[in-house]
Structure formats: C-alpha cells, structure tokens
Amino acid sequence: MSVVRPANEDFGAQLSFDRSAPGRRAVDVPAWGGDETPLPDAHLLRDSVRLPELSQGSLVRYYTALSARNYGIDSGTYPLGSCTMKYNPKVDDLVASLPGFATAHPQAPVEEAQGTLRILLELRRGLGEVTGLPAVSLAPAAGAQGELAGVLMITRALEDRGDLATRRRILVPDSAHGTNPATAAMAGYSVTEIPTAANGSLDRAALARELDETVAAVMATVPNTLGLWVQGIEEFADLIHDAGAYLYGDGANLNAIMGRVRYGDLGFDVVHLNLHKSF
C-alpha cells in the first residue's frame, strides 16, 4: 500500500524537537582511532544538552519547509525599487565553490596566487568598462562599506583641493536608501535632505537652492529607490560640478541600466557597486 502525505502539510509547523525520536540520527560519525587530548574541565558541559534526534530525510524536509515560508528570488520576482535582487544561475555557486577559490588563503605567496590576481585584474577592468569610470577598487567588501569608502575618497579629494574645512555638507534625496545619510554622517558630514519632485525625480529647484560652497557632494541612485529613472541627471551633474561638489552614485540598481548607460557618462564621480546584487 502506498501512503501519500498531503501536499499542503507543513513540515515546518512543528519544532524540530517535536519531530524528534530517541535513537534517530542524520549521520553516523566514524570512530576516531588517533590520539586524544582531554579538554580542560572549564570547557566541559556541566549538563547534558537536549538536542533533537532526527533522521537525515526528516531534517532536510524540516528545513526545506521552513525555507518555503520565506519569500525568495528562487520562488518569484522581487521587484523592489532599490536593492533589487535577481536570479543567479546555480552554476555561479558551483564556480565560486571551486577549490581554487574556496581554499585560497589571503596570505598566500604572490607566486601561488597568480590565478586569483588575474581574475581580480580582469574584474577591475570589466567593472571599469561597465561603469565608465577610470579606476576601480576591490578593497571594500560590499554594500555600506563600499559606500563609506567612496565618500572617504571624496573627503581625500576635497582635502587635496584645500576645501575640506568649508565643504561639510552632503545633499541626499528624500527617497534615498537609509545607508546614504548614515554613511555621510559616519564620514563626518552634516546631511541635507532634497525633496522629490512630482515626477519622482530630484527636485531641481531645491537642489539648486542648496548648492553652495559648503556642499561636498550629492548622493543619488539611478534608477532611484522609487524604481524611476532620474530625469535630468546629466543636468544635475553639471549643476553639482559647477558648484564645486562631487556627484556620488549608489549602484544598488545597476542591473536596471547595465549595458544601456554608464555612470561615468552621466557625470558621476564615485560609485559603489553591490556585485552580489548586480551579477
């Protein structure tokens, strides 16, 4: 007789402890035949740990059911205006897990890391072509760390110009991702919010009113966090540069414009990219 479990039964409705049965195991650990060194008493558990006892199949079904409760890119479209995640082919994970990548040591001798260094060099060149910018740094890990690094680059540029003492403000659209004002503040700048115009773009008049000798940079996302193209971005770039400030780009939505337009061609001076989102 065949027994079919109802398709709508939720394996994740119970806790793993509720599905536990004495003696069940997910994997058998082979006996160790080598030398043994006793752990210090201070590191030993005083009480037994109550852990669930599950078969491997039950364990896999349990966590698979829990994962199905979350919305993910493998189960549907994720159409946020900012930080848009997209489906990545599973072969990407396979390539990234190749031993040459997964076991590479950051302090490996240069002569043993030539393959990795070549990949990094080619990645820098490729990102430079995609963004239309003359130089690329792979030092920041990603996300907000790259954003802070970009703002600090602007700080150094202002210092070299002798303008750092006076240019202590960064203008940020009211539709910006929360990391933008946070990053500006962390870098030591005061933040001025620029309102959104009726068309969902940056308010040109408000921007022009705020641009003066105290502004270090303007942060913008293209397309913006509302999911809209920033109309007049090239004109905005000219206004910003004429005022002696820099145009900073949040690259969260690069995958919406990649291959169609480049940040450098639009007038951006510094951009951070989220490679895990765009590629």
Backbone bond lengths (Angstrom), bond angles and torsions (degrees), N, CA, C in turn:
res aa  C-N    CA-C-N  psi(-1)  N-CA   C-N-CA  omega(-1)  CA-C   N-CA-C  phi
1 M - - - 1.459 - - 1.520 108.85 -
2 S 1.322 116.87 137.05 1.459 122.07 177.48 1.514 109.49 -99.57
3 V 1.312 115.25 137.72 1.460 121.24 177.59 1.514 108.21 -117.08
4 V 1.310 117.00 122.62 1.459 121.94 -179.20 1.517 108.76 -108.10
5 R 1.300 115.96 124.28 1.460 120.22 178.96 1.526 108.81 -74.45
6 P 1.319 119.19 135.54 1.475 121.04 179.48 1.520 111.30 -53.72
7 A 1.339 116.30 136.55 1.462 120.91 -176.28 1.509 112.47 -63.70
8 N 1.334 117.13 -26.56 1.457 119.56 -175.90 1.525 113.05 -91.05
9 E 1.346 117.92 3.50 1.467 119.22 179.11 1.521 109.18 -70.04
10 D 1.297 116.09 132.00 1.460 121.70 -176.03 1.524 109.54 -96.11
11 F 1.343 116.40 106.48 1.456 120.34 179.01 1.522 110.95 -65.34
12 G 1.337 116.50 -21.67 1.454 119.42 -178.07 1.516 113.65 -90.68
13 A 1.346 116.61 4.80 1.462 118.96 -177.73 1.517 111.45 -71.82
14 Q 1.335 116.63 -27.00 1.453 121.21 178.54 1.524 110.07 -100.20
15 L 1.309 115.05 156.84 1.453 119.49 171.34 1.518 108.99 -74.78
16 S 1.315 115.84 156.78 1.461 119.25 178.46 1.527 110.72 -59.82
17 F 1.327 117.01 -31.33 1.464 120.59 178.37 1.528 111.09 -64.99
18 D 1.327 116.52 -33.70 1.458 120.37 -179.15 1.525 111.83 -70.58
19 R 1.311 117.63 -23.87 1.461 122.38 -179.04 1.525 111.47 -94.83
20 S 1.320 115.41 -0.59 1.463 120.68 -176.10 1.528 111.95 -73.02
21 A 1.334 115.21 147.07 1.467 121.75 174.70 1.524 107.90 -141.13
22 P 1.320 118.25 133.68 1.467 120.84 -177.55 1.529 112.45 -55.46
23 G 1.316 115.67 133.16 1.455 120.92 176.10 1.514 115.10 93.83
24 R 1.309 118.64 -12.54 1.468 120.25 178.57 1.524 110.62 -74.26
25 R 1.334 115.34 144.72 1.461 119.92 178.93 1.519 109.74 -139.88
26 A 1.316 115.35 144.96 1.465 120.02 176.31 1.520 110.95 -87.91
27 V 1.320 117.00 -27.77 1.463 121.00 -179.10 1.525 108.45 -155.62
28 D 1.310 115.98 145.07 1.463 121.40 176.03 1.519 108.84 -97.75
29 V 1.314 115.93 125.54 1.463 121.16 179.06 1.522 108.36 -90.29
30 P 1.335 117.83 122.74 1.474 119.45 -179.15 1.520 111.72 -64.36
31 A 1.305 114.82 150.79 1.462 120.07 179.12 1.525 110.04 -65.31
32 W 1.326 115.49 144.59 1.466 121.72 -179.84 1.524 109.37 -94.44
33 G 1.332 115.77 124.58 1.450 119.60 -177.74 1.508 114.34 -103.89
34 G 1.319 117.28 5.18 1.456 120.77 -178.10 1.516 112.42 -90.72
35 D 1.314 114.89 -168.53 1.463 120.36 179.77 1.525 110.57 -70.04
36 E 1.285 115.97 149.36 1.456 121.91 178.38 1.521 110.41 -123.24
37 T 1.316 115.55 138.66 1.460 121.69 176.84 1.517 108.48 -119.36
38 P 1.312 118.27 117.78 1.474 120.23 -178.62 1.527 111.51 -61.11
39 L 1.324 115.83 142.99 1.457 120.53 175.69 1.526 109.92 -77.29
40 P 1.326 116.79 148.23 1.470 119.25 175.28 1.527 110.44 -60.47
41 D 1.311 115.96 147.34 1.468 120.54 -178.72 1.526 112.66 -54.93
42 A 1.345 116.04 -33.35 1.467 119.66 -177.67 1.520 112.02 -64.72
43 H 1.345 117.09 -20.67 1.460 120.80 -177.23 1.524 112.56 -99.87
44 L 1.309 117.43 0.32 1.459 120.76 -179.42 1.526 110.58 -88.40
45 L 1.331 115.73 144.71 1.462 120.59 177.09 1.520 109.74 -73.44
46 R 1.321 116.16 136.86 1.458 120.70 179.71 1.521 111.76 -84.92
47 D 1.322 115.76 -27.34 1.460 120.36 -178.79 1.522 109.14 -123.65
48 S 1.310 116.61 153.55 1.460 120.37 177.41 1.528 109.52 -68.80
49 V 1.316 115.56 146.28 1.462 121.72 -179.12 1.525 108.82 -96.57
50 R 1.302 116.00 124.94 1.463 120.07 179.82 1.524 108.62 -84.11
51 L 1.306 115.67 102.27 1.458 121.19 178.75 1.526 109.27 -113.84
52 P 1.330 117.77 146.75 1.468 120.00 179.09 1.524 110.94 -67.74
53 E 1.317 116.16 145.36 1.463 122.26 177.48 1.523 107.31 -111.16
54 L 1.341 115.41 109.20 1.461 121.63 -174.30 1.516 110.23 -131.82
55 S 1.327 115.82 150.98 1.459 119.97 170.99 1.527 108.61 -74.73
56 Q 1.317 116.28 162.64 1.460 119.15 -179.07 1.524 111.28 -62.62
57 G 1.329 116.54 -42.03 1.458 119.35 179.61 1.514 112.26 -62.18
58 S 1.331 116.14 -43.72 1.463 120.30 179.08 1.523 111.00 -64.45
59 L 1.329 116.19 -38.47 1.461 120.53 179.94 1.528 110.90 -65.20
60 V 1.341 116.74 -44.20 1.463 120.85 179.44 1.524 110.51 -63.50
61 R 1.333 116.97 -44.77 1.465 119.66 -179.94 1.524 111.46 -63.96
62 Y 1.322 115.99 -36.72 1.465 120.50 -179.40 1.525 110.92 -62.69
63 Y 1.335 117.06 -50.60 1.462 119.33 -177.42 1.530 112.02 -74.25
64 T 1.327 117.07 -29.37 1.464 119.17 175.14 1.524 110.25 -65.22
65 A 1.335 116.44 -40.65 1.467 120.20 177.80 1.517 111.09 -64.84
66 L 1.332 117.50 -39.59 1.462 120.02 177.32 1.525 110.86 -63.42
67 S 1.333 116.10 -40.96 1.467 119.06 -178.66 1.518 111.49 -65.09
68 A 1.341 117.06 -30.50 1.462 120.63 -179.38 1.519 111.93 -69.83
69 R 1.322 117.51 -15.87 1.460 120.13 177.30 1.528 111.57 -75.75
70 N 1.314 116.45 -20.02 1.462 120.82 178.47 1.520 109.77 -91.82
71 Y 1.330 115.73 145.64 1.462 119.52 174.68 1.518 107.98 -84.13
72 G 1.310 117.32 129.24 1.456 120.70 -177.93 1.506 111.96 -137.06
73 I 1.319 115.93 165.21 1.458 121.26 -176.56 1.525 111.65 -66.60
74 D 1.338 117.98 -21.81 1.459 120.62 177.64 1.523 112.11 -77.17
75 S 1.334 117.22 -13.62 1.459 120.05 -177.06 1.524 113.62 -110.78
76 G 1.328 118.27 -5.38 1.458 119.40 178.82 1.512 112.33 173.30
77 T 1.322 115.63 173.57 1.459 121.52 179.83 1.522 110.44 -70.17
78 Y 1.315 115.54 146.38 1.475 121.53 -177.99 1.524 107.29 -123.94
79 P 1.347 117.98 79.93 1.470 121.38 -165.99 1.521 115.76 -90.81
80 L 1.319 118.24 47.20 1.459 119.33 175.61 1.525 109.94 -71.10
81 G 1.319 116.25 150.29 1.457 119.62 177.85 1.512 112.29 -71.12
82 S 1.324 117.39 -25.90 1.460 120.63 179.31 1.516 109.24 -128.33
83 C 1.314 115.23 156.02 1.472 120.72 179.93 1.521 110.44 55.86
84 T 1.310 117.31 40.21 1.455 121.91 -176.10 1.521 110.77 -68.07
85 M 1.324 116.55 115.33 1.450 120.96 176.23 1.519 109.09 -85.91
86 K 1.317 116.98 147.77 1.452 120.75 178.57 1.525 109.38 -132.43
87 Y 1.324 114.72 166.38 1.458 119.63 179.62 1.520 110.17 -71.50
88 N 1.308 116.50 131.89 1.457 121.90 175.27 1.523 108.89 -110.55
89 P 1.325 118.29 130.17 1.469 120.32 178.84 1.528 111.18 -55.31
90 K 1.326 116.52 141.57 1.461 120.21 -177.38 1.521 112.09 -64.20
91 V 1.343 116.86 -22.70 1.463 118.95 178.14 1.526 110.81 -63.51
92 D 1.356 116.91 -24.69 1.465 119.54 177.18 1.523 110.69 -61.96
93 D 1.337 115.92 -42.43 1.463 119.60 177.79 1.521 110.77 -65.12
94 L 1.337 115.75 -36.74 1.464 119.68 179.20 1.522 110.69 -63.24
95 V 1.330 115.99 -45.93 1.464 119.86 -179.66 1.527 110.57 -64.77
96 A 1.339 116.55 -43.23 1.464 120.02 -178.57 1.523 112.42 -64.97
97 S 1.337 116.79 -22.71 1.466 120.19 -178.91 1.520 112.96 -95.07
98 L 1.329 118.03 4.57 1.466 120.14 175.77 1.527 109.34 -58.56
99 P 1.321 117.42 143.12 1.474 119.75 -176.95 1.520 114.14 -52.67
100 G 1.337 116.84 -35.51 1.461 119.13 -179.80 1.514 113.14 -60.26
101 F 1.342 116.56 -28.77 1.466 121.03 175.79 1.530 111.03 -92.05
102 A 1.324 114.85 -51.04 1.462 119.64 -171.00 1.521 113.13 -65.77
103 T 1.328 117.05 -29.77 1.466 119.36 -177.05 1.519 112.83 -104.50
104 A 1.325 117.56 5.04 1.469 119.78 179.66 1.526 110.12 -64.64
105 H 1.316 116.37 134.83 1.463 120.95 -179.17 1.524 109.19 -101.21
106 P 1.328 118.25 134.36 1.475 120.08 -177.76 1.522 113.93 -63.08
107 Q 1.324 117.72 -19.54 1.458 120.31 179.47 1.527 112.21 -107.38
108 A 1.327 116.35 20.04 1.461 119.73 177.72 1.527 109.97 -63.88
109 P 1.328 117.94 144.95 1.471 120.49 177.44 1.526 110.74 -56.07
110 V 1.311 116.06 146.68 1.465 120.99 -177.13 1.519 111.37 -55.33
111 E 1.339 116.65 -39.90 1.462 119.35 -177.16 1.529 112.32 -66.84
112 E 1.340 117.48 -19.09 1.458 120.90 178.71 1.528 112.31 -98.08
113 A 1.309 117.32 0.25 1.468 121.15 -176.82 1.522 112.17 -119.26
114 Q 1.316 117.38 21.20 1.457 119.94 -175.47 1.528 112.50 -63.54
115 G 1.334 116.93 -37.39 1.464 119.01 178.61 1.515 111.88 -63.50
116 T 1.329 116.01 -44.65 1.466 120.43 178.36 1.517 111.17 -63.84
117 L 1.324 116.73 -43.30 1.464 120.43 -179.64 1.523 111.18 -63.50
118 R 1.328 116.78 -37.44 1.467 119.51 178.39 1.527 110.62 -64.89
119 I 1.332 116.31 -42.04 1.465 119.89 178.68 1.528 110.38 -62.12
120 L 1.335 116.87 -43.06 1.462 120.36 178.99 1.524 111.01 -62.41
121 L 1.325 116.47 -41.14 1.463 120.20 179.52 1.525 110.74 -64.09
122 E 1.331 116.63 -44.87 1.462 119.76 -179.92 1.526 110.96 -66.82
123 L 1.332 116.84 -34.50 1.465 120.10 176.93 1.522 110.55 -64.73
124 R 1.311 117.34 -43.15 1.467 120.74 177.85 1.525 110.67 -59.42
125 R 1.317 116.39 -45.40 1.469 119.72 179.73 1.525 110.83 -62.45
126 G 1.327 116.36 -43.98 1.459 119.94 -179.44 1.514 112.78 -63.56
127 L 1.327 117.17 -42.96 1.464 120.31 179.23 1.518 111.11 -67.08
128 G 1.327 116.72 -33.64 1.459 119.82 176.05 1.519 111.57 -63.60
129 E 1.335 116.41 -39.28 1.463 120.17 178.82 1.530 110.93 -69.90
130 V 1.322 116.78 -39.04 1.467 121.09 -179.25 1.525 111.59 -66.09
131 T 1.337 116.53 -39.23 1.468 120.38 -175.78 1.521 113.51 -91.94
132 G 1.335 117.24 -19.34 1.457 119.56 -176.94 1.512 113.26 73.58
133 L 1.323 116.81 24.14 1.464 121.73 179.54 1.526 110.03 -109.98
134 P 1.335 118.04 149.82 1.468 121.53 -170.24 1.518 115.41 -76.74
135 A 1.320 119.41 -18.50 1.462 120.91 -176.46 1.521 109.87 -144.56
136 V 1.322 115.90 148.87 1.465 122.15 -178.56 1.522 108.93 -133.90
137 S 1.333 116.86 135.05 1.461 122.13 174.60 1.523 109.06 -113.21
138 L 1.328 116.24 130.31 1.457 121.57 176.69 1.525 111.56 -101.42
139 A 1.325 116.81 8.75 1.464 120.51 -176.75 1.532 113.21 -67.04
140 P 1.343 119.97 -45.82 1.476 118.83 179.56 1.527 110.72 -64.62
141 A 1.319 115.93 144.94 1.464 120.21 -177.35 1.531 110.94 -66.98
142 A 1.332 117.03 -48.94 1.472 121.74 179.34 1.513 108.43 166.92
143 G 1.332 114.84 175.17 1.457 121.38 169.81 1.507 115.16 51.88
144 A 1.329 115.50 -130.67 1.459 121.36 -174.16 1.523 112.30 -62.35
145 Q 1.338 117.37 -28.98 1.461 119.15 177.98 1.524 110.45 -66.78
146 G 1.334 116.35 -40.83 1.454 119.76 175.74 1.513 111.77 -66.16
147 E 1.328 116.03 -35.53 1.464 120.95 178.36 1.527 110.82 -63.90
148 L 1.326 116.55 -45.58 1.464 120.14 178.50 1.525 110.49 -63.61
149 A 1.327 117.16 -40.57 1.463 120.18 178.34 1.525 110.72 -60.65
150 G 1.342 116.79 -40.08 1.456 120.15 179.31 1.512 112.80 -65.04
151 V 1.330 116.85 -42.76 1.466 120.16 178.68 1.529 110.24 -65.98
152 L 1.328 117.02 -36.89 1.463 119.70 178.10 1.529 111.68 -68.56
153 M 1.334 117.20 -27.86 1.468 119.93 172.87 1.529 110.20 -63.82
154 I 1.328 115.38 -41.02 1.463 119.63 176.98 1.522 110.01 -64.17
155 T 1.322 116.34 -40.05 1.468 120.22 176.67 1.522 110.56 -57.30
156 R 1.320 116.72 -45.01 1.467 120.21 -179.43 1.531 110.86 -65.87
157 A 1.332 116.93 -38.76 1.463 120.21 178.34 1.525 110.89 -63.28
158 L 1.333 116.94 -42.39 1.468 120.54 177.80 1.523 110.81 -65.40
159 E 1.313 116.44 -37.04 1.465 120.44 178.04 1.525 110.37 -63.44
160 D 1.328 116.57 -42.97 1.463 120.29 178.80 1.527 111.52 -64.56
161 R 1.339 116.20 -31.30 1.464 120.71 178.48 1.518 112.51 -79.84
162 G 1.327 116.85 -15.88 1.458 120.54 -175.98 1.508 113.43 82.94
163 D 1.358 117.46 17.98 1.468 121.60 -176.70 1.524 113.62 -107.07
164 L 1.310 117.86 0.10 1.460 119.89 -172.46 1.526 112.65 -62.77
165 A 1.308 117.73 -34.74 1.470 120.58 -176.69 1.525 112.12 -65.74
166 T 1.333 117.18 -31.73 1.470 120.33 -176.38 1.530 113.10 -96.87
167 R 1.307 117.72 -30.06 1.470 120.77 -176.60 1.532 109.16 -93.70
168 R 1.322 115.28 90.23 1.461 121.76 -174.18 1.530 112.91 -118.69
169 R 1.343 117.41 13.58 1.468 120.14 179.43 1.516 110.46 -119.21
170 I 1.322 115.77 146.08 1.461 121.87 170.78 1.525 107.84 -125.08
171 L 1.326 116.21 130.40 1.463 122.04 -179.99 1.527 109.24 -91.55
172 V 1.333 115.88 133.52 1.462 121.64 -176.27 1.524 109.11 -133.22
173 P 1.341 119.43 130.54 1.466 120.74 177.63 1.526 111.49 -62.14
174 D 1.329 116.60 150.66 1.466 119.46 179.20 1.526 112.00 -69.68
175 S 1.330 117.23 -13.16 1.464 121.09 178.12 1.522 112.30 -93.87
176 A 1.328 116.92 3.67 1.465 120.69 -173.57 1.521 112.42 -67.32
177 H 1.316 115.09 154.64 1.456 121.35 171.49 1.525 108.79 -62.13
178 G 1.318 116.66 145.92 1.458 120.86 -174.65 1.508 115.42 -59.48
179 T 1.336 116.84 -23.96 1.467 117.70 179.37 1.523 112.23 -68.95
180 N 1.342 118.12 -24.30 1.465 119.78 -177.26 1.525 112.34 -61.14
181 P 1.334 119.27 -57.65 1.468 118.28 177.86 1.526 112.36 -65.28
182 A 1.334 116.91 -33.08 1.467 119.33 179.26 1.522 110.85 -64.57
183 T 1.322 116.51 -41.32 1.460 120.68 179.56 1.519 110.85 -65.91
184 A 1.332 116.40 -44.31 1.464 120.01 179.37 1.523 110.46 -59.27
185 A 1.334 116.48 -43.26 1.465 120.21 179.54 1.526 111.20 -66.53
186 M 1.327 116.50 -40.28 1.462 120.02 179.92 1.526 111.30 -63.53
187 A 1.328 115.92 -31.88 1.462 120.57 179.27 1.522 112.08 -80.81
188 G 1.341 117.25 -0.33 1.454 120.74 174.90 1.508 115.99 97.24
189 Y 1.335 117.69 12.37 1.466 120.99 -178.82 1.530 110.44 -101.59
190 S 1.315 115.53 155.39 1.461 120.14 168.71 1.520 107.50 -86.69
191 V 1.322 116.51 151.36 1.460 121.57 -174.09 1.519 110.19 -113.21
192 T 1.328 116.15 130.41 1.463 122.21 175.26 1.519 108.18 -115.99
193 E 1.323 116.46 127.48 1.462 121.32 -177.25 1.526 111.04 -86.58
194 I 1.329 116.19 134.36 1.465 122.43 177.01 1.525 108.24 -107.50
195 P 1.337 118.72 126.71 1.469 120.65 -176.33 1.524 112.67 -71.79
196 T 1.315 114.02 160.92 1.455 121.79 176.90 1.523 109.58 -88.61
197 A 1.318 116.53 138.14 1.461 121.24 178.44 1.530 110.07 -77.27
198 A 1.326 116.09 172.22 1.464 120.98 -177.27 1.522 112.26 -61.93
199 N 1.342 117.22 -26.91 1.460 120.29 -179.20 1.528 112.55 -86.06
200 G 1.331 117.59 5.83 1.452 121.26 179.23 1.507 114.08 86.66
201 S 1.325 116.64 -2.51 1.459 121.46 179.80 1.528 109.77 -94.55
202 L 1.312 116.09 -174.62 1.459 121.10 178.45 1.527 109.65 -74.61
203 D 1.314 116.94 139.21 1.463 121.44 179.71 1.523 108.78 -74.72
204 R 1.344 116.25 110.97 1.458 120.88 -174.69 1.519 112.21 -63.51
205 A 1.324 117.01 -44.57 1.463 120.68 -177.77 1.526 110.85 -63.12
206 A 1.333 116.32 -42.18 1.466 119.95 179.47 1.519 110.82 -65.27
207 L 1.332 116.08 -39.16 1.464 120.03 177.93 1.521 110.74 -63.16
208 A 1.327 116.39 -46.17 1.466 120.67 -178.64 1.526 111.46 -61.98
209 R 1.335 117.01 -36.43 1.469 120.09 179.90 1.530 112.04 -65.56
210 E 1.305 116.71 -33.05 1.466 120.52 -175.16 1.527 113.34 -87.06
211 L 1.316 117.22 -20.83 1.462 119.85 -176.37 1.527 110.97 -72.63
212 D 1.310 115.64 115.38 1.463 120.84 176.08 1.525 108.62 -152.85
213 E 1.323 116.79 -167.56 1.464 121.07 -174.74 1.530 113.24 -72.92
214 T 1.351 117.29 -2.43 1.468 119.44 178.40 1.528 112.66 -95.64
215 V 1.333 117.20 -5.91 1.467 121.23 -175.36 1.524 110.52 -90.25
216 A 1.327 115.38 126.72 1.462 120.99 177.74 1.521 111.26 -88.31
217 A 1.334 116.58 -40.71 1.460 119.96 -175.74 1.517 110.51 -162.20
218 V 1.322 114.27 163.63 1.461 122.50 171.49 1.522 106.58 -121.46
219 M 1.325 116.92 130.70 1.463 121.19 179.44 1.524 109.22 -99.96
220 A 1.321 116.53 134.65 1.461 120.47 -178.50 1.522 109.91 -145.50
221 T 1.326 115.38 150.11 1.462 122.69 176.25 1.517 107.88 -117.89
222 V 1.342 116.69 130.46 1.467 121.43 -178.38 1.531 108.98 -130.17
223 P 1.359 116.93 119.56 1.458 128.45 -12.73 1.528 110.08 -58.51
224 N 1.334 115.89 161.23 1.460 117.89 -173.57 1.530 111.69 -79.49
225 T 1.304 115.89 -178.21 1.460 120.95 -175.25 1.523 112.40 -68.51
226 L 1.318 117.10 -15.21 1.466 121.14 174.16 1.520 111.28 -81.74
227 G 1.340 116.28 -5.16 1.450 120.84 -178.50 1.511 113.18 84.43
228 L 1.342 117.41 17.63 1.465 122.00 -176.05 1.523 111.31 -113.85
229 W 1.317 115.35 147.11 1.456 120.89 173.74 1.531 109.11 -66.24
230 V 1.328 116.44 137.59 1.463 120.77 179.30 1.528 107.99 -81.62
231 Q 1.326 115.71 98.44 1.460 120.20 -178.26 1.530 110.30 -66.36
232 G 1.327 115.75 131.50 1.457 120.68 179.35 1.514 113.95 82.86
233 I 1.334 118.19 19.11 1.460 120.33 -176.06 1.526 111.93 -60.65
234 E 1.328 117.95 -35.58 1.468 119.61 179.39 1.528 111.17 -67.73
235 E 1.335 116.45 -37.70 1.470 120.04 175.93 1.524 110.18 -66.52
236 F 1.337 116.24 -40.64 1.467 119.79 177.02 1.526 110.47 -59.60
237 A 1.329 116.20 -41.14 1.466 120.22 179.94 1.523 110.75 -60.83
238 D 1.331 116.48 -41.47 1.475 119.89 178.76 1.526 110.92 -63.62
239 L 1.337 116.96 -43.14 1.468 120.59 178.75 1.530 110.75 -60.28
240 I 1.311 115.32 -43.56 1.467 120.67 -177.96 1.521 110.84 -65.18
241 H 1.319 116.23 -45.20 1.468 119.67 -179.14 1.525 111.79 -68.43
242 D 1.324 116.38 -36.80 1.470 119.47 177.74 1.530 111.14 -63.28
243 A 1.330 116.20 -27.29 1.465 120.59 178.98 1.527 111.69 -85.69
244 G 1.339 116.35 -0.45 1.460 120.13 178.46 1.510 114.67 84.92
245 A 1.335 117.72 11.35 1.465 121.85 -178.93 1.527 110.17 -103.46
246 Y 1.317 115.14 172.85 1.464 121.59 179.79 1.525 110.01 -109.38
247 L 1.339 115.57 153.01 1.462 121.42 176.34 1.522 108.44 -105.17
248 Y 1.333 114.98 115.34 1.462 121.04 -178.84 1.524 109.69 -99.66
249 G 1.320 117.67 135.46 1.457 121.55 -178.77 1.515 113.32 -112.17
250 D 1.321 116.03 127.27 1.462 122.12 171.07 1.525 106.69 -87.07
251 G 1.325 117.04 114.14 1.460 121.18 -174.55 1.513 114.96 -86.76
252 A 1.338 117.84 23.15 1.467 120.72 -176.80 1.524 112.18 -57.77
253 N 1.331 117.44 -31.18 1.464 120.56 -175.19 1.523 112.63 -111.00
254 L 1.320 116.29 30.28 1.462 120.16 -179.41 1.517 112.33 -57.05
255 N 1.342 117.37 -37.43 1.460 118.42 -175.07 1.525 112.56 -65.11
256 A 1.333 118.47 -12.75 1.469 120.73 177.30 1.525 111.95 -79.51
257 I 1.335 117.29 -21.69 1.471 119.95 -174.89 1.519 112.68 -124.48
258 M 1.321 117.81 -3.08 1.452 120.80 -175.80 1.531 111.39 -58.92
259 G 1.321 115.19 131.44 1.451 120.37 -179.56 1.517 113.68 85.25
260 R 1.321 117.12 -8.61 1.465 121.90 179.27 1.523 111.82 -107.49
261 V 1.312 116.01 -39.90 1.462 120.59 -179.80 1.521 107.34 -151.61
262 R 1.339 116.08 154.27 1.462 120.42 -177.54 1.521 109.79 -118.52
263 Y 1.332 115.24 142.89 1.460 120.42 -178.36 1.524 112.03 -57.22
264 G 1.318 116.63 -42.91 1.460 119.40 -179.18 1.513 112.32 -61.20
265 D 1.333 116.75 -36.84 1.464 120.57 179.71 1.525 111.67 -70.15
266 L 1.332 116.81 -23.34 1.466 120.83 178.65 1.522 112.39 -83.05
267 G 1.338 116.45 -13.68 1.461 119.75 178.72 1.514 115.09 109.38
268 F 1.337 117.85 6.16 1.462 120.17 178.03 1.521 110.34 -71.23
269 D 1.326 115.44 142.42 1.462 121.10 179.93 1.523 112.62 -96.43
270 V 1.320 116.20 -38.79 1.466 122.37 -179.49 1.524 107.92 -138.55
271 V 1.326 116.35 138.76 1.464 121.25 179.10 1.529 108.29 -141.03
272 H 1.323 116.48 140.22 1.470 118.24 169.56 1.521 108.27 -108.77
273 L 1.321 116.18 145.13 1.456 122.40 -178.57 1.524 110.27 -115.13
274 N 1.324 115.10 148.69 1.462 121.87 173.61 1.531 106.96 -108.42
275 L 1.325 116.53 91.78 1.458 119.73 -172.11 1.524 112.17 -63.46
276 H 1.334 117.52 -29.47 1.458 119.98 -179.70 1.523 111.83 -72.19
277 K 1.327 117.53 -14.88 1.460 121.06 178.78 1.525 111.78 -98.64
278 S 1.314 116.46 -30.93 1.459 120.13 -169.60 1.522 113.73 -98.38
279 F 1.327 117.40 -17.72 1.466 119.13 -175.08 1.523 110.57 -131.63
